[in-house]
Amino acid sequence: MTFQEYLDKTKLTALEELEILDEMSKKEEWSKIEIRAVKNSMQVIIENSIGKAKRILKNFNCPIIPQKGSDAFEFMYDIGLIEDELFSTLKSAIGLRNAMVHDYMNFNDKILQDVVQKRSYSNIIEFLEVDINYSSVQLKRIENFFLQ
């Protein structure tokens, strides 16, 4: 799959999950099946954003491709590819995803419902939908990035 095909698929996936999340954001009470659907949609957009971040770094020849999603976002933030608010949202999203996946027995579904009803996922969707249009300075920063 080419980089552009990947970006196109990322956008399509974001739109599909957005439809579910937007519908659920309007509901006061969720059934067990709806909770599972929302968890899945949130997990998909979060993992999709991690994948997009890593693919961007790889495509633009970053010498280090991080293994952890949080590191990929931190690289992008340090390079100047994402702003403070998006960086904060993405880092929080990883925490939410980790809690849903790894601490599922203790996960509080009310937290998820609050996130969705406040549409806190909107920045993630925007990141997934935005076209890549970096300046030559930003591209050089990617190519010359190193751990400090």
NUTOR-42312 format. One record per residue: residue in three letters; x, y, z of N, C-alpha, C in turn. Coordinates in Angstrom, 2 decimals, padded with zeros to 5 digits, always signed. Layout:
<atom rest="ALA" n_x="X" n_y="Y" n_z="Z" ca_x="X" ca_y="Y" ca_z="Z" c_x="X" c_y="Y" c_z="Z"/>
...
//
This chain:
<atom rest="MET" n_x="+000.85" n_y="-001.17" n_z="+000.00" ca_x="+000.00" ca_y="+000.00" ca_z="+000.00" c_x="+000.90" c_y="+001.24" c_z="+000.00"/>
<atom rest="THR" n_x="+000.63" n_y="+002.14" n_z="-000.92" ca_x="+001.41" ca_y="+003.38" ca_z="-000.98" c_x="+001.05" c_y="+004.27" c_z="+000.21"/>
<atom rest="PHE" n_x="+001.89" n_y="+005.27" n_z="+000.43" ca_x="+001.63" ca_y="+006.22" ca_z="+001.52" c_x="+000.30" c_y="+006.92" c_z="+001.31"/>
<atom rest="GLN" n_x="+000.03" n_y="+007.35" n_z="+000.09" ca_x="-001.22" ca_y="+008.05" ca_z="-000.19" c_x="-002.42" c_y="+007.13" c_z="-000.02"/>
<atom rest="GLU" n_x="-002.31" n_y="+005.89" n_z="-000.44" ca_x="-003.39" ca_y="+004.92" ca_z="-000.23" c_x="-003.65" c_y="+004.73" c_z="+001.27"/>
<atom rest="TYR" n_x="-002.57" n_y="+004.68" n_z="+002.02" ca_x="-002.69" ca_y="+004.54" ca_z="+003.48" c_x="-003.43" c_y="+005.73" c_z="+004.07"/>
<atom rest="LEU" n_x="-003.05" n_y="+006.94" n_z="+003.65" ca_x="-003.71" ca_y="+008.15" ca_z="+004.15" c_x="-005.19" c_y="+008.17" c_z="+003.78"/>
<atom rest="ASP" n_x="-005.49" n_y="+007.75" n_z="+002.56" ca_x="-006.88" ca_y="+007.69" ca_z="+002.11" c_x="-007.69" c_y="+006.70" c_z="+002.96"/>
<atom rest="LYS" n_x="-007.10" n_y="+005.55" n_z="+003.23" ca_x="-007.77" ca_y="+004.53" ca_z="+004.06" c_x="-007.95" c_y="+005.04" c_z="+005.49"/>
<atom rest="THR" n_x="-006.96" n_y="+005.78" n_z="+005.98" ca_x="-007.04" ca_y="+006.37" ca_z="+007.31" c_x="-008.23" c_y="+007.32" c_z="+007.41"/>
<atom rest="LYS" n_x="-008.41" n_y="+008.15" n_z="+006.39" ca_x="-009.54" ca_y="+009.09" ca_z="+006.36" c_x="-010.87" c_y="+008.34" c_z="+006.32"/>
<atom rest="LEU" n_x="-010.95" n_y="+007.33" n_z="+005.48" ca_x="-012.18" ca_y="+006.55" ca_z="+005.35" c_x="-012.54" c_y="+005.87" c_z="+006.67"/>
<atom rest="THR" n_x="-011.56" n_y="+005.28" n_z="+007.31" ca_x="-011.78" ca_y="+004.63" ca_z="+008.60" c_x="-012.25" c_y="+005.64" c_z="+009.63"/>
<atom rest="ALA" n_x="-011.63" n_y="+006.82" n_z="+009.63" ca_x="-012.02" ca_y="+007.88" ca_z="+010.58" c_x="-013.48" c_y="+008.27" c_z="+010.38"/>
<atom rest="LEU" n_x="-013.89" n_y="+008.41" n_z="+009.13" ca_x="-015.28" ca_y="+008.79" ca_z="+008.84" c_x="-016.26" c_y="+007.72" c_z="+009.29"/>
<atom rest="GLU" n_x="-015.90" n_y="+006.46" n_z="+009.08" ca_x="-016.76" ca_y="+005.35" ca_z="+009.51" c_x="-016.94" c_y="+005.34" c_z="+011.02"/>
<atom rest="GLU" n_x="-015.86" n_y="+005.52" n_z="+011.74" ca_x="-015.93" ca_y="+005.51" ca_z="+013.21" c_x="-016.60" c_y="+006.78" c_z="+013.73"/>
<atom rest="LEU" n_x="-016.38" n_y="+007.90" n_z="+013.05" ca_x="-017.01" ca_y="+009.16" ca_z="+013.44" c_x="-018.53" c_y="+009.04" c_z="+013.42"/>
<atom rest="GLU" n_x="-019.04" n_y="+008.35" n_z="+012.44" ca_x="-020.49" ca_y="+008.17" ca_z="+012.33" c_x="-021.05" c_y="+007.48" c_z="+013.58"/>
<atom rest="ILE" n_x="-020.36" n_y="+006.45" n_z="+014.03" ca_x="-020.79" ca_y="+005.72" ca_z="+015.22" c_x="-020.66" c_y="+006.60" c_z="+016.46"/>
<atom rest="LEU" n_x="-019.51" n_y="+007.24" n_z="+016.61" ca_x="-019.26" ca_y="+008.06" ca_z="+017.80" c_x="-020.21" c_y="+009.25" c_z="+017.89"/>
<atom rest="ASP" n_x="-020.45" n_y="+009.90" n_z="+016.76" ca_x="-021.38" ca_y="+011.03" ca_z="+016.76" c_x="-022.80" c_y="+010.60" c_z="+017.15"/>
<atom rest="GLU" n_x="-023.21" n_y="+009.46" n_z="+016.62" ca_x="-024.55" ca_y="+008.96" ca_z="+016.97" c_x="-024.64" c_y="+008.66" c_z="+018.46"/>
<atom rest="MET" n_x="-023.61" n_y="+008.03" n_z="+018.99" ca_x="-023.62" ca_y="+007.66" ca_z="+020.40" c_x="-023.43" c_y="+008.87" c_z="+021.32"/>
<atom rest="SER" n_x="-022.82" n_y="+009.93" n_z="+020.83" ca_x="-022.61" ca_y="+011.12" ca_z="+021.66" c_x="-023.94" c_y="+011.79" c_z="+022.03"/>
<atom rest="LYS" n_x="-024.97" n_y="+011.50" n_z="+021.27" ca_x="-026.29" ca_y="+012.12" ca_z="+021.50" c_x="-027.15" c_y="+011.31" c_z="+022.47"/>
<atom rest="LYS" n_x="-026.73" n_y="+010.09" n_z="+022.78" ca_x="-027.54" ca_y="+009.22" ca_z="+023.63" c_x="-027.14" c_y="+009.36" c_z="+025.10"/>
<atom rest="GLU" n_x="-028.13" n_y="+009.35" n_z="+025.95" ca_x="-027.89" ca_y="+009.45" ca_z="+027.40" c_x="-027.48" c_y="+008.10" c_z="+027.99"/>
<atom rest="GLU" n_x="-028.18" n_y="+007.05" n_z="+027.61" ca_x="-027.92" ca_y="+005.71" ca_z="+028.14" c_x="-027.47" c_y="+004.79" c_z="+027.01"/>
<atom rest="TRP" n_x="-026.52" n_y="+003.92" n_z="+027.33" ca_x="-026.01" ca_y="+002.97" ca_z="+026.34" c_x="-026.25" c_y="+001.55" c_z="+026.82"/>
<atom rest="SER" n_x="-026.61" n_y="+000.70" n_z="+025.87" ca_x="-026.72" ca_y="-000.73" ca_z="+026.16" c_x="-025.30" c_y="-001.31" c_z="+026.22"/>
<atom rest="LYS" n_x="-025.20" n_y="-002.55" n_z="+026.67" ca_x="-023.89" ca_y="-003.21" ca_z="+026.72" c_x="-023.28" c_y="-003.33" c_z="+025.33"/>
<atom rest="ILE" n_x="-024.11" n_y="-003.60" n_z="+024.35" ca_x="-023.62" ca_y="-003.72" ca_z="+022.97" c_x="-023.13" c_y="-002.36" c_z="+022.48"/>
<atom rest="GLU" n_x="-023.84" n_y="-001.31" n_z="+022.81" ca_x="-023.42" ca_y="+000.03" ca_z="+022.40" c_x="-022.11" c_y="+000.43" c_z="+023.07"/>
<atom rest="ILE" n_x="-021.94" n_y="+000.06" n_z="+024.33" ca_x="-020.67" ca_y="+000.34" ca_z="+025.02" c_x="-019.53" c_y="-000.36" c_z="+024.30"/>
<atom rest="ARG" n_x="-019.74" n_y="-001.60" n_z="+023.92" ca_x="-018.70" ca_y="-002.34" ca_z="+023.20" c_x="-018.41" c_y="-001.70" c_z="+021.84"/>
<atom rest="ALA" n_x="-019.45" n_y="-001.23" n_z="+021.17" ca_x="-019.26" ca_y="-000.56" ca_z="+019.88" c_x="-018.45" c_y="+000.71" c_z="+020.04"/>
<atom rest="VAL" n_x="-018.76" n_y="+001.49" n_z="+021.06" ca_x="-018.03" ca_y="+002.74" ca_z="+021.30" c_x="-016.58" c_y="+002.45" c_z="+021.68"/>
<atom rest="LYS" n_x="-016.37" n_y="+001.46" n_z="+022.53" ca_x="-015.00" ca_y="+001.08" ca_z="+022.90" c_x="-014.21" c_y="+000.71" c_z="+021.65"/>
<atom rest="ASN" n_x="-014.83" n_y="-000.09" n_z="+020.80" ca_x="-014.16" ca_y="-000.49" ca_z="+019.57" c_x="-013.86" c_y="+000.70" c_z="+018.68"/>
<atom rest="SER" n_x="-014.82" n_y="+001.59" n_z="+018.50" ca_x="-014.61" ca_y="+002.76" ca_z="+017.65" c_x="-013.50" c_y="+003.65" c_z="+018.20"/>
<atom rest="MET" n_x="-013.50" n_y="+003.85" n_z="+019.51" ca_x="-012.44" ca_y="+004.67" ca_z="+020.11" c_x="-011.08" c_y="+003.99" c_z="+019.93"/>
<atom rest="GLN" n_x="-011.03" n_y="+002.69" n_z="+020.15" ca_x="-009.78" ca_y="+001.97" ca_z="+019.99" c_x="-009.29" c_y="+002.08" c_z="+018.55"/>
<atom rest="VAL" n_x="-010.19" n_y="+001.95" n_z="+017.60" ca_x="-009.81" ca_y="+002.02" ca_z="+016.18" c_x="-009.25" c_y="+003.39" c_z="+015.83"/>
<atom rest="ILE" n_x="-009.91" n_y="+004.47" n_z="+016.26" ca_x="-009.40" ca_y="+005.80" ca_z="+015.88" c_x="-008.08" c_y="+006.11" c_z="+016.59"/>
<atom rest="ILE" n_x="-007.93" n_y="+005.63" n_z="+017.81" ca_x="-006.67" ca_y="+005.87" ca_z="+018.53" c_x="-005.54" c_y="+005.09" c_z="+017.87"/>
<atom rest="GLU" n_x="-005.76" n_y="+003.82" n_z="+017.57" ca_x="-004.73" ca_y="+003.03" ca_z="+016.91" c_x="-004.46" c_y="+003.52" c_z="+015.50"/>
<atom rest="ASN" n_x="-005.50" n_y="+004.01" n_z="+014.84" ca_x="-005.35" ca_y="+004.60" ca_z="+013.51" c_x="-004.46" c_y="+005.83" c_z="+013.58"/>
<atom rest="SER" n_x="-004.63" n_y="+006.64" n_z="+014.62" ca_x="-003.80" ca_y="+007.85" ca_z="+014.76" c_x="-002.35" c_y="+007.49" c_z="+015.06"/>
<atom rest="ILE" n_x="-002.14" n_y="+006.45" n_z="+015.85" ca_x="-000.77" ca_y="+005.99" ca_z="+016.12" c_x="-000.13" c_y="+005.51" c_z="+014.83"/>
<atom rest="GLY" n_x="-000.87" n_y="+004.71" n_z="+014.07" ca_x="-000.36" ca_y="+004.22" ca_z="+012.79" c_x="-000.03" c_y="+005.34" c_z="+011.83"/>
<atom rest="LYS" n_x="-000.90" n_y="+006.34" n_z="+011.77" ca_x="-000.65" ca_y="+007.47" ca_z="+010.87" c_x="+000.61" c_y="+008.22" c_z="+011.29"/>
<atom rest="ALA" n_x="+000.78" n_y="+008.45" n_z="+012.58" ca_x="+001.97" ca_y="+009.15" ca_z="+013.06" c_x="+003.24" c_y="+008.39" c_z="+012.66"/>
<atom rest="LYS" n_x="+003.24" n_y="+007.09" n_z="+012.87" ca_x="+004.42" ca_y="+006.29" ca_z="+012.53" c_x="+004.67" c_y="+006.27" c_z="+011.03"/>
<atom rest="ARG" n_x="+003.60" n_y="+006.16" n_z="+010.24" ca_x="+003.76" ca_y="+006.15" ca_z="+008.78" c_x="+004.29" c_y="+007.48" c_z="+008.26"/>
<atom rest="ILE" n_x="+003.84" n_y="+008.58" n_z="+008.86" ca_x="+004.34" ca_y="+009.90" ca_z="+008.46" c_x="+005.84" c_y="+009.96" c_z="+008.71"/>
<atom rest="LEU" n_x="+006.26" n_y="+009.57" n_z="+009.90" ca_x="+007.68" ca_y="+009.62" ca_z="+010.23" c_x="+008.49" c_y="+008.73" c_z="+009.30"/>
<atom rest="LYS" n_x="+007.99" n_y="+007.54" n_z="+009.04" ca_x="+008.69" ca_y="+006.61" ca_z="+008.14" c_x="+008.73" c_y="+007.16" c_z="+006.71"/>
<atom rest="ASN" n_x="+007.61" n_y="+007.65" n_z="+006.22" ca_x="+007.54" ca_y="+008.14" ca_z="+004.85" c_x="+008.49" c_y="+009.30" c_z="+004.59"/>
<atom rest="PHE" n_x="+008.66" n_y="+010.15" n_z="+005.60" ca_x="+009.52" ca_y="+011.31" ca_z="+005.43" c_x="+010.91" c_y="+011.09" c_z="+006.02"/>
<atom rest="ASN" n_x="+011.31" n_y="+009.81" n_z="+006.09" ca_x="+012.68" ca_y="+009.41" ca_z="+006.39" c_x="+013.20" c_y="+009.81" c_z="+007.76"/>
<atom rest="CYS" n_x="+012.36" n_y="+009.70" n_z="+008.76" ca_x="+012.82" ca_y="+009.91" ca_z="+010.12" c_x="+013.79" c_y="+008.77" c_z="+010.45"/>
<atom rest="PRO" n_x="+014.97" n_y="+009.08" n_z="+010.98" ca_x="+015.95" ca_y="+008.02" ca_z="+011.25" c_x="+015.53" c_y="+007.07" c_z="+012.37"/>
<atom rest="ILE" n_x="+014.59" n_y="+007.50" n_z="+013.20" ca_x="+014.12" ca_y="+006.67" ca_z="+014.30" c_x="+012.60" c_y="+006.58" c_z="+014.23"/>
<atom rest="ILE" n_x="+012.08" n_y="+005.38" n_z="+014.07" ca_x="+010.63" ca_y="+005.19" ca_z="+014.08" c_x="+010.28" c_y="+004.58" c_z="+015.43"/>
<atom rest="PRO" n_x="+009.60" n_y="+005.34" n_z="+016.27" ca_x="+009.31" ca_y="+004.84" ca_z="+017.62" c_x="+008.38" c_y="+003.63" c_z="+017.62"/>
<atom rest="GLN" n_x="+008.58" n_y="+002.78" n_z="+018.60" ca_x="+007.72" ca_y="+001.61" ca_z="+018.77" c_x="+006.43" c_y="+001.97" c_z="+019.49"/>
<atom rest="LYS" n_x="+006.53" n_y="+002.86" n_z="+020.48" ca_x="+005.37" ca_y="+003.24" ca_z="+021.27" c_x="+004.63" c_y="+004.40" c_z="+020.62"/>
<atom rest="GLY" n_x="+003.30" n_y="+004.33" n_z="+020.66" ca_x="+002.48" ca_y="+005.39" ca_z="+020.09" c_x="+002.75" c_y="+006.73" c_z="+020.73"/>
<atom rest="SER" n_x="+002.90" n_y="+006.73" n_z="+022.06" ca_x="+003.14" ca_y="+008.00" ca_z="+022.75" c_x="+004.45" c_y="+008.63" c_z="+022.29"/>
<atom rest="ASP" n_x="+005.45" n_y="+007.80" n_z="+021.99" ca_x="+006.73" ca_y="+008.33" ca_z="+021.49" c_x="+006.57" c_y="+008.92" c_z="+020.09"/>
<atom rest="ALA" n_x="+005.75" n_y="+008.30" n_z="+019.26" ca_x="+005.52" ca_y="+008.83" ca_z="+017.91" c_x="+004.90" c_y="+010.22" c_z="+018.00"/>
<atom rest="PHE" n_x="+003.93" n_y="+010.39" n_z="+018.88" ca_x="+003.31" ca_y="+011.70" ca_z="+019.04" c_x="+004.29" c_y="+012.71" c_z="+019.64"/>
<atom rest="GLU" n_x="+005.12" n_y="+012.24" n_z="+020.55" ca_x="+006.12" ca_y="+013.13" ca_z="+021.14" c_x="+007.13" c_y="+013.58" c_z="+020.09"/>
<atom rest="PHE" n_x="+007.56" n_y="+012.68" n_z="+019.23" ca_x="+008.45" ca_y="+013.05" ca_z="+018.13" c_x="+007.79" c_y="+014.12" c_z="+017.27"/>
<atom rest="MET" n_x="+006.54" n_y="+013.87" n_z="+016.89" ca_x="+005.83" ca_y="+014.82" ca_z="+016.02" c_x="+005.67" c_y="+016.18" c_z="+016.70"/>
<atom rest="TYR" n_x="+005.43" n_y="+016.16" n_z="+017.98" ca_x="+005.30" ca_y="+017.41" ca_z="+018.74" c_x="+006.65" c_y="+018.13" c_z="+018.79"/>
<atom rest="ASP" n_x="+007.71" n_y="+017.40" n_z="+019.12" ca_x="+009.05" ca_y="+018.00" ca_z="+019.20" c_x="+009.50" c_y="+018.58" c_z="+017.87"/>
<atom rest="ILE" n_x="+009.13" n_y="+017.94" n_z="+016.79" ca_x="+009.50" ca_y="+018.39" ca_z="+015.45" c_x="+008.65" c_y="+019.59" c_z="+015.03"/>
<atom rest="GLY" n_x="+007.49" n_y="+019.74" n_z="+015.63" ca_x="+006.60" ca_y="+020.85" ca_z="+015.29" c_x="+005.51" c_y="+020.48" c_z="+014.29"/>
<atom rest="LEU" n_x="+005.20" n_y="+019.19" n_z="+014.20" ca_x="+004.18" ca_y="+018.74" ca_z="+013.26" c_x="+002.78" c_y="+018.77" c_z="+013.86"/>
<atom rest="ILE" n_x="+002.69" n_y="+018.72" n_z="+015.18" ca_x="+001.40" ca_y="+018.82" ca_z="+015.85" c_x="+001.49" c_y="+019.87" c_z="+016.96"/>
<atom rest="GLU" n_x="+000.36" n_y="+020.51" n_z="+017.21" ca_x="+000.28" ca_y="+021.59" ca_z="+018.21" c_x="+000.01" c_y="+021.02" c_z="+019.61"/>
<atom rest="ASP" n_x="+000.12" n_y="+021.90" n_z="+020.59" ca_x="-000.05" ca_y="+021.53" ca_z="+022.00" c_x="-001.36" c_y="+020.79" c_z="+022.28"/>
<atom rest="GLU" n_x="-002.47" n_y="+021.37" n_z="+021.82" ca_x="-003.78" ca_y="+020.80" ca_z="+022.14" c_x="-003.93" c_y="+019.39" c_z="+021.56"/>
<atom rest="LEU" n_x="-003.52" n_y="+019.21" n_z="+020.31" ca_x="-003.62" ca_y="+017.88" ca_z="+019.70" c_x="-002.69" c_y="+016.91" c_z="+020.40"/>
<atom rest="PHE" n_x="-001.48" n_y="+017.34" n_z="+020.73" ca_x="-000.53" ca_y="+016.49" ca_z="+021.43" c_x="-001.13" c_y="+016.00" c_z="+022.75"/>
<atom rest="SER" n_x="-001.71" n_y="+016.91" n_z="+023.49" ca_x="-002.33" ca_y="+016.57" ca_z="+024.77" c_x="-003.48" c_y="+015.58" c_z="+024.58"/>
<atom rest="THR" n_x="-004.31" n_y="+015.83" n_z="+023.57" ca_x="-005.44" ca_y="+014.94" ca_z="+023.28" c_x="-004.95" c_y="+013.54" c_z="+022.92"/>
<atom rest="LEU" n_x="-003.94" n_y="+013.47" n_z="+022.07" ca_x="-003.43" ca_y="+012.17" ca_z="+021.62" c_x="-002.79" c_y="+011.39" c_z="+022.77"/>
<atom rest="LYS" n_x="-002.05" n_y="+012.08" n_z="+023.62" ca_x="-001.45" ca_y="+011.40" ca_z="+024.78" c_x="-002.54" c_y="+010.87" c_z="+025.71"/>
<atom rest="SER" n_x="-003.57" n_y="+011.68" n_z="+025.95" ca_x="-004.68" ca_y="+011.23" ca_z="+026.79" c_x="-005.42" c_y="+010.06" c_z="+026.15"/>
<atom rest="ALA" n_x="-005.56" n_y="+010.10" n_z="+024.84" ca_x="-006.24" ca_y="+009.02" ca_z="+024.12" c_x="-005.50" c_y="+007.70" c_z="+024.28"/>
<atom rest="ILE" n_x="-004.19" n_y="+007.76" n_z="+024.26" ca_x="-003.41" ca_y="+006.53" ca_z="+024.46" c_x="-003.66" c_y="+005.97" c_z="+025.85"/>
<atom rest="GLY" n_x="-003.73" n_y="+006.84" n_z="+026.84" ca_x="-004.05" ca_y="+006.40" ca_z="+028.20" c_x="-005.42" c_y="+005.75" c_z="+028.27"/>
<atom rest="LEU" n_x="-006.40" n_y="+006.36" n_z="+027.60" ca_x="-007.75" ca_y="+005.79" ca_z="+027.56" c_x="-007.74" c_y="+004.43" c_z="+026.88"/>
<atom rest="ARG" n_x="-007.07" n_y="+004.34" n_z="+025.75" ca_x="-006.99" ca_y="+003.07" ca_z="+025.03" c_x="-006.33" c_y="+002.00" c_z="+025.88"/>
<atom rest="ASN" n_x="-005.23" n_y="+002.35" n_z="+026.54" ca_x="-004.53" ca_y="+001.38" ca_z="+027.38" c_x="-005.43" c_y="+000.90" c_z="+028.52"/>
<atom rest="ALA" n_x="-006.18" n_y="+001.81" n_z="+029.10" ca_x="-007.10" ca_y="+001.42" ca_z="+030.18" c_x="-008.19" c_y="+000.49" c_z="+029.65"/>
<atom rest="MET" n_x="-008.74" n_y="+000.81" n_z="+028.48" ca_x="-009.80" ca_y="-000.04" ca_z="+027.91" c_x="-009.28" c_y="-001.43" c_z="+027.57"/>
<atom rest="VAL" n_x="-008.07" n_y="-001.50" n_z="+027.05" ca_x="-007.52" ca_y="-002.77" ca_z="+026.56" c_x="-006.88" c_y="-003.59" c_z="+027.68"/>
<atom rest="HIS" n_x="-006.09" n_y="-002.93" n_z="+028.52" ca_x="-005.29" ca_y="-003.67" ca_z="+029.50" c_x="-005.91" c_y="-003.74" c_z="+030.90"/>
<atom rest="ASP" n_x="-006.79" n_y="-002.80" n_z="+031.21" ca_x="-007.40" ca_y="-002.79" ca_z="+032.53" c_x="-008.92" c_y="-002.90" c_z="+032.40"/>
<atom rest="TYR" n_x="-009.34" n_y="-003.72" n_z="+031.44" ca_x="-010.76" ca_y="-003.81" ca_z="+031.08" c_x="-011.66" c_y="-004.24" c_z="+032.24"/>
<atom rest="MET" n_x="-011.14" n_y="-005.01" n_z="+033.17" ca_x="-011.98" ca_y="-005.47" ca_z="+034.29" c_x="-012.31" c_y="-004.33" c_z="+035.25"/>
<atom rest="ASN" n_x="-011.45" n_y="-003.33" n_z="+035.30" ca_x="-011.65" ca_y="-002.21" ca_z="+036.21" c_x="-012.03" c_y="-000.93" c_z="+035.48"/>
<atom rest="PHE" n_x="-012.19" n_y="-001.00" n_z="+034.17" ca_x="-012.46" ca_y="+000.21" ca_z="+033.38" c_x="-013.85" c_y="+000.76" c_z="+033.71"/>
<atom rest="ASN" n_x="-013.91" n_y="+002.06" n_z="+033.92" ca_x="-015.16" ca_y="+002.74" ca_z="+034.24" c_x="-015.79" c_y="+003.25" c_z="+032.94"/>
<atom rest="ASP" n_x="-016.87" n_y="+002.63" n_z="+032.53" ca_x="-017.53" ca_y="+003.00" ca_z="+031.27" c_x="-018.05" c_y="+004.44" c_z="+031.29"/>
<atom rest="LYS" n_x="-018.26" n_y="+005.00" n_z="+032.47" ca_x="-018.73" ca_y="+006.39" ca_z="+032.57" c_x="-017.67" c_y="+007.35" c_z="+032.03"/>
<atom rest="ILE" n_x="-016.41" n_y="+007.00" n_z="+032.18" ca_x="-015.32" ca_y="+007.83" ca_z="+031.63" c_x="-015.45" c_y="+007.86" c_z="+030.12"/>
<atom rest="LEU" n_x="-015.65" n_y="+006.71" n_z="+029.53" ca_x="-015.81" ca_y="+006.62" ca_z="+028.08" c_x="-017.03" c_y="+007.41" c_z="+027.63"/>
<atom rest="GLN" n_x="-018.12" n_y="+007.27" n_z="+028.34" ca_x="-019.34" ca_y="+007.99" ca_z="+027.99" c_x="-019.12" c_y="+009.50" c_z="+028.07"/>
<atom rest="ASP" n_x="-018.39" n_y="+009.95" n_z="+029.07" ca_x="-018.09" ca_y="+011.37" ca_z="+029.21" c_x="-017.24" c_y="+011.87" c_z="+028.04"/>
<atom rest="VAL" n_x="-016.23" n_y="+011.10" n_z="+027.67" ca_x="-015.37" ca_y="+011.45" ca_z="+026.54" c_x="-016.19" c_y="+011.58" c_z="+025.26"/>
<atom rest="VAL" n_x="-017.06" n_y="+010.63" n_z="+025.03" ca_x="-017.85" ca_y="+010.61" ca_z="+023.79" c_x="-018.92" c_y="+011.70" c_z="+023.80"/>
<atom rest="GLN" n_x="-019.60" n_y="+011.87" n_z="+024.91" ca_x="-020.66" ca_y="+012.89" ca_z="+024.95" c_x="-020.09" c_y="+014.31" c_z="+024.83"/>
<atom rest="LYS" n_x="-018.86" n_y="+014.50" n_z="+025.26" ca_x="-018.20" ca_y="+015.81" ca_z="+025.10" c_x="-017.52" c_y="+015.93" c_z="+023.74"/>
<atom rest="ARG" n_x="-017.59" n_y="+014.86" n_z="+022.97" ca_x="-016.96" ca_y="+014.79" ca_z="+021.64" c_x="-015.45" c_y="+015.08" c_z="+021.72"/>
<atom rest="SER" n_x="-014.84" n_y="+014.57" n_z="+022.75" ca_x="-013.40" ca_y="+014.76" ca_z="+022.95" c_x="-012.56" c_y="+014.04" c_z="+021.91"/>
<atom rest="TYR" n_x="-013.19" n_y="+013.24" n_z="+021.11" ca_x="-012.51" ca_y="+012.51" ca_z="+020.03" c_x="-012.35" c_y="+013.37" c_z="+018.77"/>
<atom rest="SER" n_x="-012.94" n_y="+014.54" n_z="+018.74" ca_x="-012.95" ca_y="+015.37" ca_z="+017.52" c_x="-011.55" c_y="+015.71" c_z="+017.02"/>
<atom rest="ASN" n_x="-010.63" n_y="+016.04" n_z="+017.93" ca_x="-009.26" ca_y="+016.36" ca_z="+017.51" c_x="-008.58" c_y="+015.15" c_z="+016.87"/>
<atom rest="ILE" n_x="-008.88" n_y="+013.98" n_z="+017.38" ca_x="-008.27" ca_y="+012.76" ca_z="+016.81" c_x="-008.78" c_y="+012.57" c_z="+015.39"/>
<atom rest="ILE" n_x="-010.07" n_y="+012.73" n_z="+015.20" ca_x="-010.66" ca_y="+012.60" ca_z="+013.86" c_x="-010.05" c_y="+013.63" c_z="+012.92"/>
<atom rest="GLU" n_x="-009.90" n_y="+014.86" n_z="+013.38" ca_x="-009.30" ca_y="+015.91" ca_z="+012.54" c_x="-007.88" c_y="+015.53" c_z="+012.14"/>
<atom rest="PHE" n_x="-007.10" n_y="+014.98" n_z="+013.08" ca_x="-005.74" ca_y="+014.53" ca_z="+012.77" c_x="-005.76" c_y="+013.45" c_z="+011.69"/>
<atom rest="LEU" n_x="-006.72" n_y="+012.55" n_z="+011.79" ca_x="-006.82" ca_y="+011.46" ca_z="+010.81" c_x="-007.26" c_y="+011.96" c_z="+009.43"/>
<atom rest="GLU" n_x="-008.03" n_y="+013.02" n_z="+009.40" ca_x="-008.57" ca_y="+013.52" ca_z="+008.13" c_x="-007.68" c_y="+014.55" c_z="+007.45"/>
<atom rest="VAL" n_x="-006.81" n_y="+015.19" n_z="+008.21" ca_x="-006.03" ca_y="+016.30" ca_z="+007.65" c_x="-005.03" c_y="+015.79" c_z="+006.59"/>
<atom rest="ASP" n_x="-004.91" n_y="+016.57" n_z="+005.52" ca_x="-003.93" ca_y="+016.26" ca_z="+004.49" c_x="-002.54" c_y="+016.64" c_z="+004.98"/>
<atom rest="ILE" n_x="-001.56" n_y="+015.92" n_z="+004.50" ca_x="-000.18" ca_y="+016.18" ca_z="+004.88" c_x="+000.35" c_y="+017.31" c_z="+004.01"/>
<atom rest="ASN" n_x="+000.76" n_y="+018.38" n_z="+004.66" ca_x="+001.28" ca_y="+019.54" ca_z="+003.94" c_x="+002.34" c_y="+020.21" c_z="+004.80"/>
<atom rest="TYR" n_x="+003.49" n_y="+019.57" n_z="+004.91" ca_x="+004.55" ca_y="+020.08" ca_z="+005.77" c_x="+005.48" c_y="+020.99" c_z="+004.99"/>
<atom rest="SER" n_x="+006.04" n_y="+021.95" n_z="+005.70" ca_x="+007.00" ca_y="+022.87" ca_z="+005.08" c_x="+008.34" c_y="+022.16" c_z="+004.91"/>
<atom rest="SER" n_x="+009.21" n_y="+022.75" n_z="+004.11" ca_x="+010.54" ca_y="+022.16" ca_z="+003.91" c_x="+011.32" c_y="+022.13" c_z="+005.22"/>
<atom rest="VAL" n_x="+011.09" n_y="+023.10" n_z="+006.09" ca_x="+011.75" ca_y="+023.12" ca_z="+007.39" c_x="+011.28" c_y="+021.93" c_z="+008.24"/>
<atom rest="GLN" n_x="+009.98" n_y="+021.68" n_z="+008.24" ca_x="+009.45" ca_y="+020.55" ca_z="+009.00" c_x="+009.97" c_y="+019.22" c_z="+008.45"/>
<atom rest="LEU" n_x="+010.05" n_y="+019.11" n_z="+007.13" ca_x="+010.56" ca_y="+017.87" ca_z="+006.53" c_x="+012.02" c_y="+017.64" c_z="+006.90"/>
<atom rest="LYS" n_x="+012.81" n_y="+018.70" n_z="+006.93" ca_x="+014.22" ca_y="+018.58" ca_z="+007.34" c_x="+014.31" c_y="+018.15" c_z="+008.80"/>
<atom rest="ARG" n_x="+013.42" n_y="+018.69" n_z="+009.63" ca_x="+013.41" ca_y="+018.30" ca_z="+011.04" c_x="+013.12" c_y="+016.81" c_z="+011.20"/>
<atom rest="ILE" n_x="+012.23" n_y="+016.28" n_z="+010.37" ca_x="+011.93" ca_y="+014.85" ca_z="+010.42" c_x="+013.18" c_y="+014.06" c_z="+010.05"/>
<atom rest="GLU" n_x="+013.81" n_y="+014.42" n_z="+008.94" ca_x="+014.98" ca_y="+013.68" ca_z="+008.46" c_x="+016.15" c_y="+013.76" c_z="+009.43"/>
<atom rest="ASN" n_x="+016.25" n_y="+014.86" n_z="+010.14" ca_x="+017.40" ca_y="+015.07" ca_z="+011.03" c_x="+017.07" c_y="+014.84" c_z="+012.50"/>
<atom rest="PHE" n_x="+015.92" n_y="+014.25" n_z="+012.76" ca_x="+015.51" ca_y="+014.07" ca_z="+014.15" c_x="+016.41" c_y="+013.05" c_z="+014.84"/>
<atom rest="PHE" n_x="+016.76" n_y="+013.37" n_z="+016.06" ca_x="+017.51" ca_y="+012.43" ca_z="+016.88" c_x="+017.08" c_y="+012.59" c_z="+018.33"/>
<atom rest="LEU" n_x="+017.29" n_y="+011.55" n_z="+019.10" ca_x="+016.95" ca_y="+011.60" ca_z="+020.52" c_x="+017.96" c_y="+012.46" c_z="+021.25"/>
<atom rest="GLN" n_x="+017.43" n_y="+013.32" n_z="+022.10" ca_x="+018.33" ca_y="+014.19" ca_z="+022.87" c_x="+018.46" c_y="+013.71" c_z="+024.29"/>
//
